[in-house]
Amino acid sequence: MIQTKLQQAEVVAIVGPTASGKTALSIELAKKLNGEIINGDSMQIYKGLDIGTAKITQEEMQGVPHHLLSFKEPTESFSVADYQVLVREKMAEIRQRGKLPIIVGGSGLYVQAVLYDFRFTDEKVDEQARQTYYEELAQLGPEAMHAKLMALDPKTAATIHPNNTRRVIRALEMVELSGVSKAAEAQNQGQVPLYNHVILGLGQNMSREELYDRINRRVDMMMDSGLLAEVTGLWQQNIRGVQSIQAIGYKELYDYLDGKCSLSEAVEALKQNSRRYAKRQLTYFRNKMDIYFLEPNEQLLI
């Protein structure tokens, strides 16, 4: 029974695409299981990226402790290897307090890297080179950067969508700066679980029409809540060529602010990119991890 597994777990993770209901479930579980929540979203680590990343508010937290939110500047880089180290340390701290760590987010690789014996090659990079890649991206666009990766490392390029620019650039960094392809790195990544864990999944058993409608409505709510002003603040600081503003919701509105499209076109692109990302998230969750997917409105009687 999933209820018994939850009560015996060392760590629980809640994953799912955007707008699938992770926040509400996480608060419910944290209260029932004496838990503390660890951010599992690769973009919610950044200060000032609040509305566009659907970052939980103090009111929504309902007094439940949350960790690893808003601790990086938008100009700083952050890797999955960095995340792995920080979260494992935070999990140990939480368990020492007699609490249950609950990882919540939509970044599947980040969650998987914590719970399984993933081993990464040296993540140190030439920051100037990374900046150059992001400047190239701004000038040439994602398709050109993906084509560059395809020429250097076709096996890896075939596994990365051109719009996933952070992964494209990281792959370029590896093959050009260290001579190690992402495909070769993947062979060193384990699938052995390191913890007695339970992963709960949302969205898989929801109709695509309902999920996409929820995504569209969430985007409208973000715009009503001031997303354009949030993005404009970053744009006015001339924050460019960094991974934070490649997040969905920011890159589209940057195009509007740069005069490349109308506001309505930017919002429609945001919705479309969010729906496409949700589809890729669900594919990843299905194929990469052992997940208990909840049925819509399923109650966990704990």
FENWO-V502768 format. One record per pair of residues at least 12 apart in sequence whose ideal C-beta (glycine too) atoms are under 10 Angstrom apart, sorted by the first residue. I is the first residue (numbers start at 1). J is the second residue. Records with the same first field share a line. If there is no record, write none. Layout:
BEGIN
I: J / J
END
This chain:
BEGIN
1: 301
2: 198 / 200 / 292 / 294 / 298 / 300 / 301 / 302
3: 300 / 301 / 302
4: 198 / 302
5: 196 / 197 / 198 / 292
6: 29 / 32 / 33 / 100 / 198 / 200 / 292 / 300 / 302
7: 32 / 33 / 100 / 198 / 302
8: 196 / 198
9: 33 / 100 / 101 / 102 / 195 / 196 / 197 / 198 / 199
10: 91 / 95 / 100 / 101 / 115 / 194 / 195 / 196 / 197 / 198
11: 35 / 38 / 87 / 88 / 91 / 94 / 95 / 100 / 101 / 102 / 103 / 114 / 115 / 194 / 195 / 196 / 197 / 198 / 199
12: 26 / 29 / 30 / 33 / 35 / 37 / 100 / 101 / 102 / 103 / 104 / 195 / 197 / 198 / 199 / 200
13: 26 / 38 / 40 / 101 / 102 / 103 / 104 / 105 / 108 / 111 / 112 / 114 / 115 / 195 / 197 / 198 / 199 / 200 / 201 / 289 / 291
14: 26 / 29 / 30 / 37 / 40 / 102 / 103 / 104 / 105 / 106 / 111 / 198 / 199 / 200 / 201 / 202 / 291 / 294
15: 40 / 103 / 104 / 105 / 106 / 107 / 108 / 110 / 111 / 112 / 199 / 200 / 201 / 202 / 203 / 204 / 281 / 282 / 284 / 285 / 289 / 291 / 293
16: 104 / 105 / 106 / 108 / 200 / 201 / 202 / 203 / 204 / 206 / 211 / 278 / 281 / 282 / 285 / 291 / 293 / 294
17: 106 / 108 / 201 / 202 / 203 / 204 / 206 / 211 / 212 / 214 / 215 / 274 / 275 / 277 / 278 / 279 / 280 / 281 / 282 / 284 / 285
18: 41 / 53 / 54 / 106 / 203 / 211 / 214 / 215 / 218 / 219 / 248 / 249 / 274 / 275 / 277 / 278 / 281
19: 54 / 106 / 202 / 203 / 206 / 210 / 211 / 212 / 213 / 214 / 215 / 216 / 217 / 218 / 219 / 221 / 274 / 275 / 278
20: 106 / 201 / 202 / 203 / 204 / 206 / 210 / 211 / 214 / 215 / 278 / 281 / 282 / 294 / 296
21: 202 / 203 / 206 / 214 / 294 / 296 / 297
22: 40 / 41 / 54 / 56 / 104 / 105 / 106 / 200 / 201 / 202 / 203
23: 37 / 54 / 55 / 56 / 57 / 60 / 61 / 104
24: 60 / 202
25: 102 / 104 / 200 / 202 / 294 / 298 / 300
26: 38 / 40 / 56 / 60 / 61 / 64 / 66 / 102 / 103 / 104 / 105 / 200
27: 56 / 60 / 61 / 62 / 63 / 64 / 66 / 102 / 104
28: 62 / 64 / 299 / 300 / 302
29: 64 / 100 / 102 / 104 / 200 / 300 / 302
30: 61 / 62 / 63 / 64 / 65 / 66 / 99 / 100 / 101 / 102 / 104
31: 62 / 63 / 64 / 302
32: 100 / 300 / 301 / 302
33: 99 / 100 / 102 / 300 / 302
34: 97 / 98 / 99 / 100
35: 64 / 65 / 94 / 99 / 100 / 101 / 102 / 104
36: 64 / 65 / 66 / 67 / 90 / 91 / 93 / 94 / 95 / 97 / 99 / 100 / 101 / 102
37: 56 / 61 / 64 / 65 / 66 / 67 / 68 / 69 / 94 / 100 / 101 / 102 / 103 / 104 / 105
38: 65 / 66 / 67 / 68 / 69 / 83 / 86 / 87 / 90 / 91 / 94 / 101 / 102 / 103 / 104 / 105 / 111 / 114
39: 53 / 55 / 56 / 66 / 67 / 68 / 69 / 70 / 71 / 83 / 87 / 90 / 103 / 104 / 105 / 107 / 110
40: 68 / 83 / 87 / 102 / 103 / 104 / 105 / 106 / 107 / 108 / 110 / 111 / 114
41: 53 / 54 / 55 / 56 / 68 / 69 / 103 / 104 / 105 / 106 / 107 / 110 / 111 / 247
42: 78 / 79 / 80 / 83 / 105 / 106 / 107 / 109 / 110 / 166 / 243 / 244 / 247
43: 55 / 72 / 74 / 78 / 105 / 106 / 107 / 166 / 243 / 244 / 245 / 246 / 247 / 248 / 249 / 250
44: 56 / 66 / 68 / 69 / 70 / 71 / 72 / 104 / 105 / 106 / 107 / 247
45: 68 / 69 / 70 / 71 / 72 / 76 / 78 / 82 / 83 / 86 / 107 / 110 / 244
46: 69 / 70 / 71 / 72 / 73 / 74 / 75 / 76 / 78 / 234 / 242 / 243 / 244 / 245 / 247 / 250
47: 69 / 70 / 71 / 72 / 73 / 74 / 76 / 244
48: 70 / 73 / 74 / 230 / 231 / 233 / 234 / 237 / 239 / 244
49: 70 / 72 / 74 / 230 / 231 / 234 / 244 / 245 / 247 / 249 / 250
50: 69 / 70 / 222 / 225 / 226 / 227 / 230
51: 221 / 222 / 223 / 224 / 225 / 226 / 227 / 228 / 229 / 230 / 231 / 249
52: 219 / 222 / 223 / 225 / 227 / 228 / 230 / 231 / 234 / 245 / 247 / 248 / 249 / 250 / 251 / 252 / 253 / 270
53: 69 / 70 / 105 / 106 / 222 / 230 / 244 / 247 / 248 / 249 / 250
54: 106 / 218 / 221 / 222 / 249
55: 69 / 70
56: 69 / 104
64: 102
65: 94 / 97 / 99
66: 102 / 104
67: 86 / 87 / 90 / 91 / 93 / 94 / 101 / 103
68: 83 / 86 / 87 / 90 / 103 / 105
71: 86
72: 244
73: 239 / 242 / 244
74: 233 / 234 / 237 / 239 / 242 / 243 / 244 / 245 / 247 / 250
75: 131 / 234 / 237 / 239 / 240 / 241 / 242 / 243 / 244 / 245
76: 127 / 242 / 243 / 244
77: 123 / 125 / 127 / 130 / 131 / 134 / 166 / 169 / 170 / 242 / 243 / 244
78: 166 / 243 / 244
79: 110 / 113 / 120 / 123 / 124 / 125 / 166 / 170 / 243
80: 107 / 109 / 110 / 111 / 112 / 113 / 114 / 118 / 120 / 123 / 166 / 167 / 170
81: 113 / 118 / 119 / 120 / 121 / 122 / 123 / 124
82: 120 / 123
83: 107 / 109 / 110 / 111 / 113 / 114
84: 109 / 110 / 112 / 113 / 114 / 115 / 116 / 118 / 119 / 120 / 123
85: 113 / 114 / 120 / 123
86: 114
87: 101 / 103 / 110 / 111 / 113 / 114 / 115
88: 101 / 113 / 114 / 115 / 194 / 195
90: 103 / 114
91: 103 / 114 / 115 / 195
95: 195
101: 114 / 195 / 197
102: 198 / 200
103: 115 / 197 / 199
104: 200
106: 202 / 203 / 277 / 278 / 281 / 282 / 284 / 285
107: 281 / 284
108: 199 / 201 / 280 / 281 / 282 / 283 / 284 / 285 / 286 / 287 / 288 / 289 / 291
109: 167 / 189 / 284 / 288
111: 197 / 199 / 285 / 288 / 289 / 291
112: 189 / 191 / 193 / 199 / 284 / 285 / 288 / 289
113: 189 / 190
114: 194 / 195 / 197
115: 192 / 193 / 194 / 195 / 197 / 199 / 289 / 290
116: 189 / 190 / 191 / 192 / 193 / 194 / 195 / 197 / 288 / 289
117: 189 / 190 / 191 / 192 / 193 / 194
118: 185 / 186 / 188 / 189 / 190 / 191 / 192 / 194
119: 185 / 188 / 189 / 190
120: 185 / 188 / 189
121: 174 / 178 / 180 / 182 / 184 / 185 / 188
122: 174 / 178 / 180
123: 170 / 173 / 174
124: 177 / 178
125: 169 / 170 / 173 / 174 / 177 / 178
126: 173 / 176 / 177
129: 169 / 172 / 173 / 176 / 177
130: 169 / 170 / 172 / 173 / 177 / 241 / 242 / 243
131: 240 / 241 / 242
132: 169 / 241
133: 145 / 148 / 165 / 168 / 169 / 170 / 172 / 173 / 176 / 241
134: 165 / 166 / 169 / 240 / 241 / 242 / 243 / 245 / 246
135: 240 / 241
136: 148 / 169 / 172 / 241
137: 165 / 166 / 168 / 169 / 172 / 240 / 241 / 246 / 251
138: 240 / 241 / 245 / 246 / 251 / 254 / 258
139: 241
141: 162 / 165
142: 161 / 162 / 163 / 164 / 165 / 168 / 169 / 246 / 251
143: 162 / 163
144: 162
145: 162 / 165 / 168 / 169 / 171 / 172
146: 160 / 161 / 162 / 163 / 164 / 165 / 167 / 168 / 171 / 172
147: 162 / 168
148: 168 / 169 / 171 / 172 / 176
149: 162 / 167 / 168 / 169 / 170 / 171 / 172 / 175 / 176 / 181 / 182
150: 162 / 168
152: 171 / 172 / 174 / 175 / 176 / 181
153: 171 / 172 / 174 / 175 / 176 / 180 / 181 / 182 / 183 / 184
154: 181 / 183
155: 181 / 182 / 183 / 184 / 186
156: 168 / 170 / 171 / 172 / 174 / 175 / 181 / 182 / 183 / 184 / 185 / 186
157: 171 / 172 / 175 / 181 / 182 / 183
158: 183
159: 171 / 182 / 183 / 186
160: 182
161: 276 / 277 / 280
163: 246 / 248 / 251 / 273 / 276 / 277 / 280
164: 246 / 277 / 280
165: 243 / 246 / 251
166: 242 / 243 / 244 / 246 / 247
167: 182
168: 182 / 246
169: 243 / 246
170: 182 / 185 / 243
171: 183 / 185
191: 288 / 289 / 290
193: 289 / 290
197: 289 / 290
198: 290 / 291 / 292
199: 285 / 289 / 290 / 291 / 292 / 293
200: 291 / 292 / 293 / 294 / 298 / 300
201: 281 / 282 / 285 / 286 / 289 / 290 / 291 / 292 / 293 / 294
202: 282 / 285 / 291 / 293 / 294 / 295 / 296 / 298
203: 278 / 281 / 282 / 285 / 293 / 294 / 296
204: 281 / 282 / 285 / 286 / 291 / 293 / 294 / 295
205: 293 / 294 / 295 / 296 / 298
206: 282 / 293 / 294 / 295 / 296 / 297
207: 296
208: 275 / 278 / 279 / 282
210: 296
211: 275 / 278 / 279 / 282
212: 271 / 272 / 274 / 275 / 278 / 279
213: 275
214: 278
215: 270 / 271 / 272 / 274 / 275 / 277 / 278
216: 267 / 268 / 270 / 271 / 272 / 274 / 275
217: 271
218: 271 / 274
219: 248 / 249 / 252 / 267 / 268 / 270 / 271 / 272 / 273 / 274 / 275
220: 267 / 271
222: 249 / 267 / 270 / 274
223: 249 / 253 / 263 / 266 / 267 / 270
227: 249 / 250 / 253 / 267 / 270
228: 253 / 256 / 257 / 263 / 266 / 267
230: 249 / 250 / 253
231: 245 / 249 / 250 / 251 / 252 / 253 / 254 / 256 / 257 / 266
232: 253 / 254 / 256 / 257
234: 250 / 253 / 254 / 257
235: 250 / 253 / 254 / 256 / 257 / 258
236: 257
239: 254
240: 254 / 258
248: 269 / 270 / 271 / 272 / 273 / 274 / 276 / 277
249: 266 / 267 / 270 / 273 / 274
250: 270
251: 266 / 269 / 270 / 273
252: 265 / 266 / 267 / 268 / 269 / 270 / 271 / 272 / 273 / 274
253: 266 / 267 / 269 / 270
254: 266
255: 269 / 270
256: 269 / 270
END
